[in-house]
């Protein structure tokens, strides 16, 4: 028992040291992270805090323009938060003029300030979860520090979920800590710190993956059949009910934060788990828990889609029209899909050329593939499903302005964060089909599973 407690304490110390190091690094940029969409979420949160729509818009503009003065003039389109040569005063004047223009042209209702036409702003009206999450941070710490602390909480929560996911699947302490560190060091950590809904959606997605692991493992504390290492508290005691709560609760909250990503994650998990259950059935192995998890994710997929439809939130065709009409500033296309698929081809060909020129992600994915071939873990199909959800999310927004970024594709980066740490553990041997044989002791026999204390008494 003392050794187990000492091991758990070492794991906790390691987790805290990684969190402290990440926090220290983030203190170098408390502001300067705002993107063009930050002001939309910020004005929504300030409206929820009790500000008038006009005052919320003015404060959101002030923060965004001030943040732009601290941002680097990056050539990357989606991270370029400041027009070259634009002063803070010019930025404030430009955005205030835009608000006045769209107010005169009919955008006079809603929680977000009228930074664009009402149809475009409806996209952010359909994401109340992130602004609601920001409200207590603003109330206590103000806008600048509140946004920074909210991002820090989101990033650390996601990293801890990755650590617990690996440990619940039977990975070692060092593998779990490596997963936490990778999550914070990769773009998953960067996106989590940005004042946008993507980070909170990602953290909730890691909780969903953790819940799936709890549903799929054979028994508490083990990885259903890979020579499991005992998991620490609290995951050692968590069972299928906890897994159901994490999956259903995580996707329900994701629905409020970014429902399109929740829909894609639930659908990807359902699809991968159905395939996994079919493969297990062909191998004449236990497939019922996997099929039940697939059914849960499939049911949640239907619920998310139905909920968004009933609430009248923008759907797939709205997203295609948004892309092709420059945020609905041009007339809708009668049939947007042919042109949309042309844009898909243009985007992905350019994206592949970009990856060839800067192959950081391809190298990590290749290393992940190698780890999948060498290791067996319940985490592997779940990581593939998360990566597929990221690719599908990017496919729904084939905008060349996102070419150099990783915000929409961020779930794909969960694959290396969850899979590469498994290489730190030795390959696990499959369970022997032959039970342990009793061995002779003196003139009799004893079972091969005899306890250590029993052996000591026999020696004495």
N, C-alpha and C positions, 0 to 999 in steps of 0.2 A: 504493500500500500504506500509506504513512503516514496518508493521509486516512481510509482504512478503519479503521485502528487507532484513530485519534483519534475517529471516530464511535462505535466500540464502547466506548471509554473513557467518552465522554459519556453513552452509554446506561447503562453500569454505575453511573456517578456519580449519574445521575438516579434509578435504581432504589434505590440505597442511601439517598439523601436522603429519598425517600418512606418507606422502611422506618424510618429513624431518627425522622422526624417522627411517624409512627404510634406507634412505641414510646414516645416521650416523652408523647404524649397518654394512652396506656394506663396510664402510671405513676400517674395521678391516681386510679385505682381498682384497686389490686392485689387487694383483697377486696371483698365486697359484691355479687358477681355470682351467688351460688348460687341455684338454683331448687329447687323441691321434689324434682326428680329427681336433683339433683347428689349427694345423700347416697347414692343407690343405686349410682351409678357409683363414687363414692369408696370405699364399703365393699367393693365388688368389687375395686377396685385394691389396697386395703390387704390384703385376703385373699390376693391374688396375691403380695403382697410378703412374706407369711409370717405376718401377724397372724392370731390366732384370729378366728373369726366374731364373737364377742361383743366383743372389743377393737376390731375394725374398725368395728363398728356404733357403739361409744361414741365413737371418734375422728371418725367421719363426722358424728355428731350434734353434737359439740362444734364442729366447723368450721362446719356449716350454721347453727347458732344464733348463733355469733359473726358470721358473714357477714351474717345477717339484721339485726344491729344497725347495720351500715354501709350497708344498702340503703335506698333512698328508699321512702317509703310511697306507691307509685304506685297509682292507681286501676285500672290495667290489670291484669286478672285474672292472666294467666300470668306477669307480672313481679312481682307482689306477693309478695315472698319473706318477708314478716313479718306476723303477725297484729297488727292495730292494738292498741297498748297492751301487747303481750306482751313481757316482759323476757327476757333470755337464759336466766335460771334457769327461768322458766316454759316456755320453748321446749324446754330440755333435759328437763324433767320430762314434758312432753307426749309427746315422741318416745320417751323411755325407757318410758313407760307403754304406748305403742303396740307397741313391740318385745316387751314382756312379754306383752301380750294375744295377739299373733299367734303367739308361741312356744307359749303354752298351747293355742292352737287349731291346732296341727299344722305350722306352718312351722318345721321344725327342720333343714333341709338346704339346701344351695346355697352359692354364693359370696357372695351379697348378704345383708346383715343383714335380719331379718324385719320390715321396716317396714310390710308389708301382707300380705295372704294370698298363699299360695305361687303361685297361678295368675297373679296380677298381677305378682309378682316374676319369674316366668318370662320376661316380656318383656325384662327387663334381663339375665337370665341368657343370653339369646340374642344379646347384644351384647358379646362379650368383647373385641373389638378396641380400643375406646376405653379401658377399664380397663387393658389390657395396655400401651397406648401411654403411660399415665400413670406406670407403675411406675418407670422410670428417673428421671423428674423428681422423684418423691417421694423416691427413694433419695438423690438429691444435694441437693435444695433444700428438702425438707419439703413439707407439704401446701399452704400458702397460696401461697408463691412457685412451687412446682412446678406448681400448677394455672394460675397466671398465665403462666408461661413456656411451658407446653404450649399454651395458647391463642394466645400470640404466635407460636410456631412454626407452628401450624396456619394462622393468618391470613396470615402473610407467605408461606408456601408456596403457598397458594391464589392470592394476588395475583401472585406470580411466574409461576405457571402461566397466569394470564390474560394477562400481558404476553407470555410466550413463544407463547401461542396466536395472539395478534394478529400478532406478528412472523413466525411460521411461515406465516401466511396471507398475508403480503405487505404488511401494514400498516406505516406509518412508525414511526420511533422515538417520535415525540411521541404517536402514537395508542396505542402499546403502554404508554407511561408513563401516559397518561390512563386506560387500562383498569386498570392496577395501582392508581392512586389512587382510581378509582371503586369498585373492589372493596372497598377498605379503608374508604371513606367511607360506602358504602351499608350497609344491614342485613347484607349478606354479611360485612362486617368485624365488626359487633357480634355476630352469631351465632357467628362463629369464636372470639371471645374468651370467650364464655360456657362454663362448665365442664359441657358436655353433649356428646353424641356427634354432634350436628348439624354442628358446625364441621369436625370431622375428615372426616365423610362428604362435606361440601361441597368440601373441599380435594382429596380423592380424585376427586370428580366433575370438577373442573377439569382434573386430570391425564388423565382419560378423554377429555374434550373435546379436549385437546391431542393425544392419540394419534389421535383421529379426523381431525384436521386433517392430521397427518403421513400418514395413509392416503389421504386424498382429494386432496392437491395433486399436480400433474402431475410435479414433479421437486423435489429438495431445494432449499429456499430460495425457492420461489415458490408463488403461490396459483393453481394450475391455471387460468389463463386470465383473469386480471383485470389484466394489465399489471403484473406482480409487481415489488415492490421486494425486493432481496436481504435475506434474514433473517440475523441474527447467529449466531455460534457460541453455543450448541451446536445450535440448531435447523437451521442451514444444512446441517449434515452428516447430520442424522437422516433416516432413510428409513422405508419401510413396516414394516420389522422392528421398529424402535423404536416405531412407532405401534401395532403389534399388542401389543408388550410393555406399553405404557402402558394400552391399553384393557383387555386381559385382566388385567393385574396390578392396575390401579386398581379394577376391578369385583370382583376376588377379595378385595381388602382391604376394600372397601366392604361386601361380604357379611358380614365379621366385625364390622364397626363398626355397620352399620344395614342389614340385608339387604333390608328392604322398600324403602328408597330405592334401593339398588343394582338391585333388580328393576325398579322403575319407570323408572329412567334407562336401563337396557339396553333395555327394551321400547320406550321413547319414541324412542331413537336408531334402533333397528331399523325402527320404523314410518316415521319421517321419512325415513330413507335409502332405504327401499323406494320411497316416493313420489317422492323425488328421482331415483332411477334410472329410474323409469317416465317421468318428465317428460323426462329427458335422452334416453331412447330415442325418444320421440315427436319430439323435435327433431333426431334423427339425430346425436347427439353421443355422445362416449365416456362410457359409463355403467358399464363393468365394475368400476373401482375402487370406485365407490359401492355397487354391488351386493355386492361382496365384503365391504365394511365392514358393510353391513346384515346379511349372513349371519353375520359374526362376532358382532355384537351380538345377533342372534336366538339363536344357539347359546348365548351366555352367559346370555341370559334364561332359556332352558330349564334350563341348569345351576344357576343360582341358585335357581330355583323347586324343582327336584328336590332340591338340597342342603338347603334349609330344610325340605322335607317329610320327607326321610329322617332329619334330626336331631330331628324332632318339635317344631320351633319354632312359636310361635303364628302363625296364618295370618289370612286376611281375615275369616273368620267370628268368630275370637277377638277381633279388633279391634272388630267391630260389637257383640259381646256386652259387651266392656269398656265401651264408650260407654253402652250402654243399661241396664246393670246396676250402674252406678257402681262400676267396677273389681271386678266379680264379687261384690259384696256382697249382691246380690239374685239370685234364681233366674234361670237362663238363659231367654230367650224361645224357644219352639219354632221360630219362624221370625222371625229378627230383621230381615230385609231390608225389609219394608214400613215398619216404624217407622224403620229406618235411613235410607231415602230421604226420609221426612218430615223427618228431622233435616237431611238435605242441603239440602232446599228452604229450611228455616228459616235455616240457617247462611249459604247463599250470598246470600239476599235481604238479610240483615243485613250481610253483608260488602260487597255492592254499595252499600248506603246509607252504610256507613262510608267507602268509597272516594270517594263523591260528596261527602261532608262534608270529607274530607281527601285531595285528589286528587294526592298526591305520586307514588304509584306509577302511576296512570293517565297522568299527564303524561309520566313517563319512558318508559312503554310506547308512548305516541303518538309521542314523539321517536324511539324505536327503530324504529317502523313507518316513519316518514319516512326514517330512515337506510337501511332495507332497500329502499325504493323508489329511493333515489338512489345506492346503492353496490352493487357485486357482489363477494361474497366467499364463500369456502368456509365461513366462520364462521357465516353466517346460518342455514342449516338446523340446524346443531348447537346454536346458541343457542335456536332454537325448540324443539328436542327437550328441552333442559335446562329451559326454562320449562314445557313440558308436564309433565315429571316432577315439578316443584314443585306444579303445580296438582293433579295426581293424588294426590300425597302428602297435600295438605290435604283433598282430597275423601275420602280414607280416614279422616279424623279430623274430621268436622264438629261440632266441639265449640265451643259459643259462648264457652267460656273462653279459646279461642285467637283470638277475633275481633280483638283489638287487637294481636296479636303477628304476627311474620313468621317464626317459627322453622320451622314446618312447611312454609311456602311459600317458603323461602329460595332454592331453585333458580330460582324465577321471576325473582329479582333478578339472576341471571346474564345475562339478556337485555340490560338496559341497560348492564351492565358490559362486555359483549363487543361490543355493536353500536354504541352511541352514539360511542365513540372513532373509529369509521370515518369519521365526518363531518369529522374533522380532516384527512383526506387528500382530495386532489382526485379527482373522479370519474374512473375509469379508462376509457379508450377501448378498445373491442374491437379485437382484432387485425385488421389490414387483410387482406382476402382476396387482395390483389394483392402479390406479392413485390416487394422493392426492385429497381428497375431499375439496371443498371450505368450509371455516368456517365462521360462522356468526360474524359480527362486527356491533354492534349497531342494527339498523333496516335493514341492508343490508347484503351483502356477500363480501368476498374478496378471491382471490385465495390463495392456500397454499404456493405458491412460491413468495409471495410478498416480496419486498426488505426491508432491515432493515430501510433504510431512510424513506420509506413510512410508516412503523409502527410508527416511532418516530413522524412523522407529524400527524398521526391519534391520538396519545396520547395527543399531544398538542392541 
